[in-house]
Amino acid sequence: MSSLELKKWDVVDHLKTEEDMRLYLDACIEEDAGDGALIRAALSDIARARNMTQLAKDAGMSREGLYKALSPEGNPSFATVLKVARALGLDLRFATIPSEAKKPGKRLLEAARRLDTEGL
């Protein structure tokens, strides 16, 4: 029998395009429990996929400061999240959500897309 070699799965290996990154962040925003931890983790993953050093420069931050802000123990300010989003070429927008989809963990993007396509 041959031995099976396992490799630790890392989402960064799958974030190849801007669209991959945007969709991943959208999904994490949708599933976040309301504390921002999943969003912070997604931004950290995307930063690693994009090159943390360059992203820190583009966001006007130190590399160490960006690592700290996006770490599991980090608590980035809203200003930091905006700087990182803009450095990633993302725009932050808010949309009204249907009342049945307001609870954390619901499929908010699906509801929003359904509203767009059904014209409700």
TORBA-715993 format. One record per atom (N, C-alpha, C): x, y, z; residue number from 1. Coordinates in steps of 0.001 Angstrom, whole numbers. Example, Ala and Ser with C-alpha at 12.3 -4.5 7.8 and 13.67 -1.06 7.14 Angstrom:
2
SITE/u/v/w/seq
SITE/13190/-5690/7800/1
SITE/12300/-4500/7800/1
SITE/13200/-3300/7800/1
SITE/12850/-2250/7080/2
SITE/13670/-1060/7140/2
SITE/12900/30/7870/2
END
This chain:
120
SITE/u/v/w/seq
SITE/818/-1189/0/1
SITE/0/0/0/1
SITE/862/1253/0/1
SITE/456/2233/-764/2
SITE/1194/3490/-751/2
SITE/646/4394/342/2
SITE/1510/5247/833/3
SITE/1067/6150/1898/3
SITE/385/7368/1290/3
SITE/-544/7865/2013/4
SITE/-1321/9019/1576/4
SITE/-731/10265/2218/4
SITE/-391/11236/1397/5
SITE/163/12477/1925/5
SITE/-955/13518/1998/5
SITE/-1169/14044/3187/6
SITE/-2196/15052/3398/6
SITE/-1567/16428/3533/6
SITE/-2266/17397/3040/7
SITE/-1803/18776/3123/7
SITE/-2871/19581/3855/7
SITE/-2453/20452/4748/8
SITE/-3400/21287/5470/8
SITE/-4117/22196/4466/8
SITE/-5446/22217/4542/9
SITE/-6246/23036/3636/9
SITE/-6167/24489/4063/9
SITE/-5921/25374/3108/10
SITE/-5853/26811/3371/10
SITE/-6629/27525/2270/10
SITE/-7611/28306/2662/11
SITE/-8445/29019/1692/11
SITE/-7605/29908/782/11
SITE/-6491/30400/1269/12
SITE/-5629/31288/476/12
SITE/-5201/30614/-823/12
SITE/-5033/29304/-787/13
SITE/-4647/28567/-1993/13
SITE/-5730/28611/-3067/13
SITE/-6936/28988/-2688/14
SITE/-8067/28982/-3616/14
SITE/-8549/30385/-3983/14
SITE/-7932/31393/-3425/15
SITE/-8306/32781/-3732/15
SITE/-7383/33292/-4835/15
SITE/-7688/32902/-6049/16
SITE/-6820/33201/-7189/16
SITE/-7179/34498/-7905/16
SITE/-8456/34835/-7956/17
SITE/-8888/36002/-8723/17
SITE/-9581/37016/-7814/17
SITE/-9731/38220/-8322/18
SITE/-10465/39257/-7593/18
SITE/-11893/38799/-7313/18
SITE/-12495/38116/-8275/19
SITE/-13864/37621/-8108/19
SITE/-13930/36558/-7007/19
SITE/-12940/35656/-6952/20
SITE/-12879/34665/-5873/20
SITE/-12866/35357/-4517/20
SITE/-12044/36384/-4406/21
SITE/-11892/37104/-3143/21
SITE/-13178/37827/-2758/21
SITE/-13806/38453/-3735/22
SITE/-15045/39176/-3462/22
SITE/-16152/38228/-3031/22
SITE/-16290/37116/-3732/23
SITE/-17325/36146/-3385/23
SITE/-17079/35538/-2008/23
SITE/-15840/35268/-1704/24
SITE/-15479/34730/-379/24
SITE/-15839/35735/710/24
SITE/-15473/36988/511/25
SITE/-15798/38013/1495/25
SITE/-17307/38182/1625/25
SITE/-18021/38189/514/26
SITE/-19492/38271/559/26
SITE/-20077/37139/1405/26
SITE/-19590/35916/1181/27
SITE/-20103/34767/1932/27
SITE/-19799/34902/3423/27
SITE/-18614/35396/3758/28
SITE/-18247/35568/5169/28
SITE/-19060/36679/5819/28
SITE/-19332/37744/5091/29
SITE/-20184/38811/5617/29
SITE/-21572/38248/5899/29
SITE/-22052/37455/4974/30
SITE/-23384/36857/5083/30
SITE/-23495/35932/6286/30
SITE/-22458/35184/6575/31
SITE/-22507/34184/7641/31
SITE/-21958/34677/8972/31
SITE/-21415/35878/9037/32
SITE/-20859/36402/10279/32
SITE/-21942/36441/11359/32
SITE/-21563/36077/12565/33
SITE/-22517/36001/13676/33
SITE/-22895/37372/14229/33
SITE/-22283/38414/13726/34
SITE/-22596/39753/14206/34
SITE/-21471/40387/14995/34
SITE/-20412/39611/15250/35
SITE/-19280/40159/15992/35
SITE/-18124/40578/15093/35
SITE/-18234/40317/13818/36
SITE/-17207/40709/12856/36
SITE/-16027/39765/12759/36
SITE/-15997/38715/13568/37
SITE/-14846/37801/13583/37
SITE/-14639/37108/12241/37
SITE/-15710/36680/11618/38
SITE/-15593/35995/10334/38
SITE/-15169/36961/9225/38
SITE/-15645/38180/9301/39
SITE/-15253/39202/8319/39
SITE/-13771/39535/8479/39
SITE/-13333/39703/9722/40
SITE/-11918/39981/9998/40
SITE/-11053/38835/9480/40
SITE/-11476/37593/9722/41
SITE/-10715/36427/9255/41
SITE/-10656/36403/7733/41
SITE/-11771/36730/7082/42
SITE/-11791/36746/5611/42
SITE/-10858/37817/5072/42
SITE/-10871/38995/5678/43
SITE/-9958/40055/5237/43
SITE/-8510/39633/5429/43
SITE/-8231/38919/6513/44
SITE/-6876/38412/6746/44
SITE/-6486/37401/5675/44
SITE/-7387/36489/5347/45
SITE/-7114/35494/4297/45
SITE/-6859/36178/2955/45
SITE/-7689/37142/2630/46
SITE/-7544/37857/1358/46
SITE/-6240/38651/1346/46
SITE/-5899/39253/2474/47
SITE/-4636/39998/2573/47
SITE/-3447/39070/2340/47
SITE/-3494/37869/2916/48
SITE/-2412/36903/2703/48
SITE/-2348/36471/1245/48
SITE/-3505/36309/621/49
SITE/-3540/35907/-785/49
SITE/-3011/37006/-1696/49
SITE/-3231/38245/-1314/50
SITE/-2852/39383/-2147/50
SITE/-1432/39891/-1920/50
SITE/-800/39575/-824/51
SITE/517/40060/-427/51
SITE/328/41086/682/51
SITE/483/40630/1886/52
SITE/243/41426/3088/52
SITE/1080/42708/3102/52
SITE/2338/42626/2700/53
SITE/3216/43789/2733/53
SITE/2713/44886/1801/53
SITE/2361/44523/576/54
SITE/1872/45515/-378/54
SITE/526/46075/61/54
SITE/-335/45224/579/55
SITE/-1644/45686/1037/55
SITE/-1496/46677/2190/55
SITE/-600/46396/3106/56
SITE/-356/47317/4223/56
SITE/94/48672/3691/56
SITE/997/48649/2725/57
SITE/1463/49891/2103/57
SITE/309/50637/1460/57
SITE/-509/49918/682/58
SITE/-1648/50524/-9/58
SITE/-2679/51088/966/58
SITE/-2783/50463/2141/59
SITE/-3742/50916/3151/59
SITE/-3160/51997/4052/59
SITE/-1871/52307/3874/60
SITE/-1238/53329/4710/60
SITE/-974/52846/6121/60
SITE/-662/51563/6247/61
SITE/-412/50955/7552/61
SITE/925/50235/7529/61
SITE/1410/49901/8722/62
SITE/2598/49048/8780/62
SITE/2148/47602/8577/62
SITE/3056/46783/8109/63
SITE/2749/45371/7904/63
SITE/2384/44721/9228/63
SITE/3138/45042/10268/64
SITE/2879/44488/11596/64
SITE/1519/44939/12125/64
SITE/1180/46211/11883/65
SITE/-106/46734/12319/65
SITE/-1267/46042/11631/65
SITE/-1084/45748/10347/66
SITE/-2132/45059/9600/66
SITE/-2281/43621/10097/66
SITE/-1157/42922/10306/67
SITE/-1216/41574/10851/67
SITE/-1943/41572/12200/67
SITE/-1594/42519/13059/68
SITE/-2200/42599/14388/68
SITE/-3700/42864/14289/68
SITE/-4096/43815/13454/69
SITE/-5511/44174/13313/69
SITE/-6341/43012/12784/69
SITE/-5770/42222/11878/70
SITE/-6516/41139/11242/70
SITE/-6283/39773/11895/70
SITE/-5527/39752/12985/71
SITE/-5277/38493/13690/71
SITE/-6536/38055/14436/71
SITE/-6606/36794/14853/72
SITE/-7777/36337/15617/72
SITE/-8008/37144/16897/72
SITE/-6955/37689/17469/73
SITE/-7098/38509/18675/73
SITE/-7338/39977/18332/73
SITE/-7220/40332/17072/74
SITE/-7360/41717/16642/74
SITE/-8791/42215/16718/74
SITE/-8903/43510/16791/75
SITE/-10215/44155/16796/75
SITE/-10069/45436/15979/75
SITE/-10009/45301/14648/76
SITE/-9735/46480/13819/76
SITE/-10859/47510/13922/76
SITE/-10458/48753/13905/77
SITE/-11447/49828/13913/77
SITE/-12166/49847/12567/77
SITE/-13295/50530/12541/78
SITE/-14032/50656/11296/78
SITE/-13170/51361/10254/78
SITE/-12387/52347/10693/79
SITE/-11490/53066/9779/79
SITE/-10479/52103/9160/79
SITE/-9962/51180/9952/80
SITE/-9004/50198/9433/80
SITE/-9669/49278/8418/80
SITE/-10882/48826/8724/81
SITE/-11611/47957/7783/81
SITE/-11825/48701/6466/81
SITE/-12204/49981/6543/82
SITE/-12395/50773/5320/82
SITE/-11095/50918/4534/82
SITE/-9995/51200/5235/83
SITE/-8696/51334/4557/83
SITE/-8314/50044/3841/83
SITE/-8503/48925/4519/84
SITE/-8156/47627/3934/84
SITE/-9065/47334/2740/84
SITE/-10360/47557/2909/85
SITE/-11298/47311/1804/85
SITE/-10924/48149/591/85
SITE/-10651/49406/799/86
SITE/-10289/50283/-328/86
SITE/-8962/49878/-946/86
SITE/-8008/49473/-122/87
SITE/-6721/49015/-657/87
SITE/-6899/47743/-1484/87
SITE/-7926/46960/-1152/88
SITE/-8241/45755/-1922/88
SITE/-9064/46072/-3165/88
SITE/-9444/47342/-3319/89
SITE/-10251/47734/-4466/89
SITE/-11728/47441/-4266/89
SITE/-12145/47339/-3006/90
SITE/-13539/47042/-2691/90
SITE/-14234/48293/-2181/90
SITE/-15512/48379/-2459/91
SITE/-16335/49481/-1990/91
SITE/-17325/48915/-990/91
SITE/-17520/49616/93/92
SITE/-18451/49171/1116/92
SITE/-19796/49832/885/92
SITE/-20835/49022/797/93
SITE/-22185/49538/559/93
SITE/-23150/48848/1510/93
SITE/-24255/49526/1778/94
SITE/-25290/48957/2621/94
SITE/-26557/48826/1807/94
SITE/-27310/47770/2087/95
SITE/-28571/47523/1393/95
SITE/-29612/47104/2421/95
SITE/-30835/47431/2149/96
SITE/-31932/46997/3000/96
SITE/-32150/45508/2805/96
SITE/-32351/44803/3912/97
SITE/-32584/43366/3835/97
SITE/-34005/43056/4294/97
SITE/-34587/41999/3754/98
SITE/-35937/41620/4183/98
SITE/-35938/41259/5668/98
SITE/-37005/41533/6368/99
SITE/-37064/41313/7813/99
SITE/-36804/39855/8192/99
SITE/-37228/38885/7387/100
SITE/-37016/37478/7727/100
SITE/-35551/37074/7594/100
SITE/-34738/37878/6949/101
SITE/-33328/37533/6748/101
SITE/-32405/38311/7680/101
SITE/-32938/39034/8653/102
SITE/-32111/39876/9510/102
SITE/-31334/39116/10566/102
SITE/-31699/37887/10857/103
SITE/-31011/37113/11880/103
SITE/-29668/36634/11343/103
SITE/-28594/36684/12187/104
SITE/-27287/36195/11744/104
SITE/-27374/34751/11276/104
SITE/-26575/34421/10259/105
SITE/-26528/33068/9745/105
SITE/-27515/32796/8625/105
SITE/-28436/33713/8373/106
SITE/-29385/33522/7265/106
SITE/-28670/33803/5958/106
SITE/-29244/33381/4878/107
SITE/-28642/33554/3565/107
SITE/-29028/34917/3003/107
SITE/-28390/35967/3500/108
SITE/-28735/37335/3122/108
SITE/-28508/37626/1651/108
SITE/-27420/37166/1106/109
SITE/-27159/37445/-303/109
SITE/-28184/36780/-1201/109
SITE/-28582/35563/-851/110
SITE/-29609/34893/-1643/110
SITE/-30910/35675/-1611/110
SITE/-31271/36178/-437/111
SITE/-32501/36975/-322/111
SITE/-32386/38250/-1139/111
SITE/-31235/38894/-1074/112
SITE/-31043/40127/-1845/112
SITE/-31095/39844/-3338/112
SITE/-30469/38760/-3752/113
SITE/-30498/38396/-5174/113
SITE/-31915/38043/-5616/113
SITE/-32661/37357/-4739/114
SITE/-34035/37005/-5065/114
SITE/-34874/38266/-5250/114
SITE/-34659/39252/-4384/115
SITE/-35386/40513/-4518/115
SITE/-35034/41212/-5830/115
SITE/-33772/41181/-6188/116
SITE/-33347/41809/-7437/116
SITE/-33969/41135/-8653/116
SITE/-33982/39806/-8651/117
SITE/-34483/39092/-9824/117
SITE/-36002/39047/-9887/117
SITE/-36657/39035/-8733/118
SITE/-38112/38981/-8717/118
SITE/-38745/40369/-8743/118
SITE/-37920/41370/-8530/119
SITE/-38427/42739/-8589/119
SITE/-39376/43105/-7471/119
SITE/-39205/42466/-6302/120
SITE/-40074/42766/-5172/120
SITE/-39643/44017/-4445/120
END
